[in-house]
Amino acid sequence: MNSNNDISLDATFFKGDYVELEPVSMSGFEDFYEYSQREELYEHLEFSPFKSIDEARQYLRKLMQRSSSPDAQYWFIKLVESKKVVGSIGLHSLQSHQASAEIGYGVSPDYWGRGIFSTACRMLIDYVFNDLELHRIVARTARANSASIKGLEKLRFKYEGTMRDYYRSQDGRWFDAVLMARLNTD
């Protein structure tokens, strides 16, 4: 295990055969805005689609700002051949003492079921366990989001519990989250 108690995330680039991860920036905004307007993307999220281009731009700037801190980093998921941004993935809530970080993600509905999430997530799992030498990756997803849960299970994340009424939708409804995690020993 990494003996340095000051582990931090940085703007590393990752490139695979099919997808690459590039730190979020305004250069991918058009593609980001295109998929972030889709209703289906928000089916299991507590947020609503962006109401305006300015709202989307403000959210992307917030992700970029968070990425400037040592305990969070967000990446665009890009297709290698076309360079099209089809999603985002991030690590946040880095806890050096617990050697843990949380992963968050979203993929354009146009690209669901194509292995993009699992490919991007494998890149980050390798980074977290081999480069950062962390012990644990945590993921939270809506209890009703069976596709996300199955995807995490295929990546050897284990169910740890249900967080009752964890998320609150824009219309005030509460819904449960599932907490899953993977250890470097799994």
HULIN-V494762 format. One record per backbone hydrogen bond with DSSP energy under -0.5 kcal/mol. CO is the residue of the C=O (numbers start at 1). NH is the residue of the N-H. E is the energy in kcal/mol with one decimal. If there is no record, write none. Layout:
# HULIN-V494762
co=[CO & CO]
nh=[NH & NH]
e=[E & E]
This chain:
# HULIN-V494762
co=[3 & 10 & 14 & 18 & 19 & 20 & 20 & 21 & 22 & 25 & 26 & 28 & 29 & 30 & 31 & 32 & 33 & 34 & 35 & 36 & 38 & 38 & 39 & 40 & 42 & 52 & 53 & 54 & 55 & 56 & 57 & 58 & 59 & 60 & 61 & 62 & 63 & 64 & 65 & 66 & 69 & 70 & 71 & 73 & 74 & 75 & 76 & 76 & 77 & 77 & 78 & 79 & 84 & 84 & 86 & 87 & 88 & 89 & 90 & 91 & 92 & 94 & 95 & 95 & 96 & 99 & 99 & 100 & 101 & 102 & 103 & 104 & 106 & 108 & 109 & 111 & 115 & 116 & 117 & 118 & 119 & 120 & 121 & 122 & 123 & 124 & 125 & 126 & 126 & 127 & 127 & 128 & 133 & 135 & 136 & 137 & 138 & 139 & 141 & 142 & 144 & 145 & 146 & 147 & 148 & 149 & 150 & 151 & 152 & 153 & 158 & 161 & 162 & 163 & 163 & 167 & 169 & 173 & 175 & 176 & 177 & 178 & 178 & 179 & 179 & 180 & 181 & 182 & 183]
nh=[5 & 12 & 21 & 80 & 16 & 22 & 78 & 14 & 76 & 28 & 29 & 32 & 33 & 34 & 35 & 36 & 37 & 37 & 38 & 50 & 41 & 42 & 42 & 43 & 45 & 56 & 57 & 58 & 59 & 60 & 61 & 62 & 63 & 64 & 65 & 66 & 67 & 68 & 68 & 69 & 72 & 9 & 94 & 91 & 24 & 89 & 22 & 78 & 86 & 87 & 20 & 83 & 79 & 86 & 108 & 77 & 106 & 75 & 104 & 73 & 102 & 96 & 99 & 100 & 99 & 135 & 136 & 95 & 138 & 92 & 140 & 90 & 88 & 111 & 112 & 114 & 119 & 120 & 121 & 122 & 123 & 124 & 125 & 126 & 127 & 128 & 129 & 130 & 131 & 131 & 132 & 134 & 2 & 184 & 101 & 182 & 103 & 180 & 178 & 145 & 146 & 149 & 150 & 151 & 152 & 153 & 154 & 155 & 157 & 156 & 181 & 179 & 164 & 166 & 177 & 175 & 172 & 169 & 167 & 143 & 163 & 141 & 180 & 160 & 161 & 139 & 158 & 137 & 186]
e=[-0.6 & -2.0 & -2.7 & -2.5 & -2.3 & -0.5 & -2.9 & -2.1 & -3.7 & -1.4 & -1.7 & -2.3 & -3.4 & -2.0 & -2.0 & -2.1 & -0.7 & -0.6 & -1.2 & -1.0 & -0.8 & -0.5 & -1.5 & -1.4 & -1.5 & -1.8 & -2.4 & -2.5 & -2.0 & -2.4 & -2.2 & -1.8 & -2.1 & -2.3 & -2.5 & -2.7 & -2.0 & -0.5 & -1.4 & -1.7 & -1.0 & -2.7 & -1.7 & -2.9 & -2.0 & -2.3 & -2.0 & -0.7 & -3.1 & -0.9 & -2.5 & -2.1 & -2.3 & -0.5 & -3.4 & -2.9 & -2.4 & -3.2 & -2.3 & -2.8 & -3.1 & -0.6 & -0.9 & -1.9 & -0.7 & -2.6 & -2.0 & -3.3 & -2.5 & -2.6 & -0.5 & -3.0 & -2.7 & -2.5 & -1.1 & -1.1 & -2.1 & -2.6 & -2.9 & -2.3 & -1.5 & -1.7 & -2.9 & -2.4 & -2.0 & -3.2 & -2.6 & -2.7 & -0.8 & -1.1 & -2.6 & -2.8 & -0.9 & -2.1 & -1.5 & -2.4 & -3.0 & -2.9 & -3.5 & -1.9 & -1.8 & -2.1 & -2.7 & -2.2 & -2.4 & -2.5 & -2.3 & -0.9 & -2.5 & -1.8 & -2.1 & -3.1 & -0.9 & -1.2 & -2.1 & -2.3 & -1.9 & -3.1 & -2.4 & -2.2 & -3.4 & -1.8 & -0.5 & -3.2 & -1.2 & -3.0 & -3.4 & -2.5 & -1.7]
